[in-house]
Amino acid sequence: MIAEEADKLIQRYHAYHNALHVEHLRNLKRISNAPPKVVKVPDYWKLDRKFNPFYVKSRRNSIARSITKKLANHSYIPNDPHITEIPKRDGGVRKVSVYQIPDAAV
């Protein structure tokens, strides 16, 4: 499950990166001083490595082993989610909870 969750997020990131690259190539052909390509990563990836799907996928076996042991001991406690605010059209904000990948898989 952890690998599937990480793969889903990796595919989303690759789709973003590929679309950004295609747009950059298009701009290079159309604009003489095309802006540089700036690839961004979500800000919450810096908060904890378990938000980063590339890290989680590379360490999936040890993370799964740790979670399995905690579930067997009834000591598993999910980490607090990162809450991000997205502005709405009407001026308000929508709060979105982003869970660490292992917690989302559990």
C-alpha positions in Angstrom: 0.0 0.0 0.0 2.8 2.4 0.8 4.4 1.8 -2.6 1.1 2.3 -4.3 0.5 5.6 -2.5 4.0 6.8 -3.3 3.7 5.8 -7.0 0.4 7.7 -7.3 2.1 10.9 -6.0 5.2 10.3 -8.1 3.1 10.0 -11.2 1.3 13.3 -10.3 4.7 15.0 -9.9 6.0 13.6 -13.1 2.9 14.8 -15.0 3.4 18.3 -13.6 7.1 18.2 -14.5 6.4 16.9 -18.0 3.7 19.5 -18.7 6.1 22.2 -17.4 8.9 21.0 -19.7 6.6 20.9 -22.7 5.4 24.5 -22.0 9.0 25.6 -21.6 10.0 24.1 -25.0 7.0 25.8 -26.5 8.0 29.1 -25.1 11.6 28.7 -26.3 10.3 28.4 -29.9 7.8 31.3 -29.6 9.6 33.8 -27.4 13.1 35.2 -27.9 13.7 35.8 -24.1 11.8 32.9 -22.8 11.6 32.7 -19.0 13.7 29.9 -17.4 11.9 26.7 -16.4 11.4 26.7 -12.6 10.4 23.3 -11.2 8.7 23.6 -7.8 8.2 21.0 -5.1 5.5 21.2 -2.5 6.6 23.2 0.6 5.5 20.4 3.0 8.2 18.1 1.5 10.7 20.1 3.5 8.8 19.6 6.8 9.3 15.8 6.9 10.8 13.3 4.5 7.7 11.1 4.7 5.8 13.7 2.7 8.2 13.1 -0.2 7.1 10.2 -2.4 10.5 9.6 -3.8 12.0 9.2 -0.3 9.1 7.0 0.9 9.3 4.7 -2.1 13.0 4.2 -1.6 12.5 3.3 2.1 9.2 1.6 1.8 10.3 -1.8 3.3 11.7 -0.3 6.5 8.8 2.1 6.9 6.3 -0.8 6.3 8.2 -3.0 8.8 8.1 -0.2 11.4 4.4 0.4 10.9 3.5 -3.3 11.0 5.4 -3.7 14.3 3.6 -0.6 15.8 0.2 -1.9 14.6 0.9 -5.3 16.2 1.8 -3.6 19.5 -1.3 -1.3 19.3 1.1 1.6 19.6 0.7 3.2 16.1 -0.2 6.9 16.2 -0.5 8.8 12.9 1.6 11.9 12.6 -0.2 15.3 12.5 -1.2 16.3 9.0 0.1 19.4 7.3 -2.8 21.8 6.9 -2.5 24.1 3.9 -4.9 26.9 3.1 -6.2 27.4 -0.5 -7.8 30.7 -1.3 -11.4 30.5 -2.6 -13.0 32.7 -5.2 -15.3 34.4 -2.7 -12.3 35.5 -0.6 -12.4 32.8 2.0 -9.9 30.0 2.4 -10.3 26.2 2.2 -8.2 24.2 4.7 -6.8 21.0 3.2 -5.1 18.3 5.3 -2.1 16.6 3.7 -1.1 13.4 5.5 2.3 11.8 5.4 2.4 9.0 2.8 2.7 6.1 5.3 -0.2 7.5 7.3 -2.3 7.9 4.2 -1.6 4.3 3.2 -2.6 3.0 6.6 
